[in-house]
Amino acid sequence: MGKTAIVVLAEGFEEVEAVAPIDILRRAGVRVTIVGANSKSVKSSRGIVVQADCLLDEIKDLPDAVVLPGGLPGATNLAKAAGLAAFLKKMNEAGKLIAAICATPAVVLAPLGILDGKKATCYPGCERDFSSKTVHSKERVVKDGNLITSQGPGTAIEFSLEIVRELVSSEMAGTLREKMVIRA
């Protein structure tokens, strides 16, 4: 059975940070489910409406990975989403991959203690919300244990390829980089 991932969307999510991982993970053969935090119809920060496959409370089995796009107020709305904190804690305890980009590492993961003792990055300036137990990095994408964090829309493709590298293989990430004409 192939790898599974969910991408959790909340009202005000950043489009590129959601669609790039969905697209690239699917190209890698990962079974991706788009999950609405509170609604199946989710409006992005720029007014694009995405239809989720299901709601968060409908997820029964832990996927191999959860991807959390940022954006504002998307990250704030994720932090407020009923059941997401408990779900993320279960994912972390199980050692499953948690990937967060933009403001989400600071706004969603840091308050839950998931970044404690880890190296992480986020949208520049949001690191002020990291606890003293998190090592802030200015790298574009950071992997530490079961966590992948990234800075923002401009790093979404690198972020997605790092998730592929972790879930599938370095070879698949390289193949996608080549086929998608990614030069950076």
Residue pairs with C-beta under 8 A, 6 or more apart in sequence:
2 29
2 30
2 31
3 29
3 30
3 31
3 64
3 65
3 167
3 168
4 30
4 31
4 32
4 33
4 63
4 64
4 65
5 21
5 25
5 30
5 31
5 32
5 33
5 63
5 64
5 65
5 66
5 67
5 97
5 163
5 167
6 32
6 33
6 34
6 35
6 59
6 63
6 65
6 66
6 67
7 18
7 21
7 22
7 32
7 33
7 34
7 35
7 66
7 67
7 68
7 69
8 35
8 36
8 37
8 56
8 66
8 67
8 68
8 69
8 78
8 81
8 84
9 18
9 34
9 35
9 36
9 37
9 42
9 50
9 52
9 69
9 74
10 36
10 37
10 38
10 42
10 74
10 75
10 77
10 78
10 80
10 81
11 38
11 39
11 42
11 43
11 73
11 74
11 77
12 43
12 44
12 45
12 71
12 72
12 73
12 74
12 76
12 77
13 42
13 44
13 45
13 69
13 70
13 71
13 74
13 78
14 44
14 45
14 69
14 70
14 71
14 74
14 101
14 102
14 152
14 153
15 44
15 45
15 46
15 48
15 71
16 153
16 156
17 69
17 70
17 71
17 101
17 102
17 152
17 153
17 156
17 159
18 44
18 50
18 67
18 69
20 156
20 157
20 159
20 160
21 32
21 67
21 69
21 99
21 156
21 159
21 160
21 163
22 32
22 34
23 160
24 157
24 160
24 161
24 163
24 164
24 176
24 180
25 32
25 67
25 160
25 163
25 164
25 167
26 32
27 176
27 179
27 180
28 164
28 167
28 168
28 172
28 173
28 176
29 168
29 172
30 64
30 65
30 164
30 167
30 168
33 53
33 54
33 59
33 63
34 50
34 51
34 52
34 53
35 52
35 53
35 54
35 55
35 56
35 59
36 42
36 52
36 54
36 55
36 56
37 55
37 56
37 77
37 78
37 81
37 84
38 55
38 56
38 77
38 81
38 82
39 52
39 55
40 51
40 52
40 54
40 55
41 49
41 50
41 51
41 52
42 49
42 50
42 51
42 52
43 49
44 50
44 71
44 74
45 71
45 72
45 73
45 74
56 81
56 82
56 83
56 84
56 87
57 82
57 83
59 87
62 90
62 91
62 94
62 96
63 96
64 96
64 97
64 167
65 96
65 97
65 98
65 99
65 163
65 166
65 167
66 87
66 88
66 91
66 96
66 97
66 98
66 99
67 99
67 100
67 101
67 163
68 75
68 78
68 98
68 99
68 100
68 101
68 104
68 108
68 109
69 101
69 102
69 104
70 100
70 101
70 102
70 103
70 104
70 107
70 123
70 152
71 102
71 103
72 103
74 104
75 102
75 103
75 104
75 106
75 107
75 108
76 103
76 107
78 84
78 104
78 107
78 108
79 107
79 108
79 111
84 108
85 112
88 98
88 108
88 109
88 112
88 114
89 112
89 114
91 97
91 98
92 98
92 112
92 114
92 146
95 146
96 146
97 146
97 147
97 148
97 163
97 166
97 167
98 109
98 114
98 146
98 147
98 148
99 147
99 148
99 149
99 150
99 159
99 162
99 163
100 108
100 109
100 122
100 147
100 148
100 149
100 150
101 149
101 150
101 151
101 152
101 155
101 156
101 159
102 122
102 123
102 126
102 150
102 151
102 152
102 153
103 122
103 123
103 126
104 122
105 115
105 120
105 121
105 122
105 126
105 130
105 149
106 122
106 123
106 126
106 127
106 128
106 129
106 130
107 126
107 129
109 115
109 120
109 147
109 149
110 129
110 130
110 131
110 134
111 129
113 131
113 133
114 147
115 130
115 131
115 133
115 134
115 147
115 149
116 131
116 133
116 134
117 133
117 134
118 134
118 135
118 144
118 145
118 147
119 134
119 135
119 136
119 137
119 142
119 144
120 130
120 134
120 135
120 136
120 137
120 142
120 144
120 147
120 149
121 127
121 136
121 137
121 138
121 139
121 140
121 141
121 142
121 149
121 150
121 151
122 130
122 136
122 149
122 151
123 151
123 152
124 138
124 151
124 152
127 136
130 136
140 150
140 151
140 155
140 158
141 148
141 149
141 150
141 151
141 155
141 158
141 159
141 162
142 148
142 149
142 150
143 162
143 166
148 159
148 162
148 163
148 166
150 156
150 158
150 159
150 162
157 180
157 182
158 184
161 173
161 176
161 177
161 182
162 173
164 172
164 173
164 176
165 172
165 173
176 182
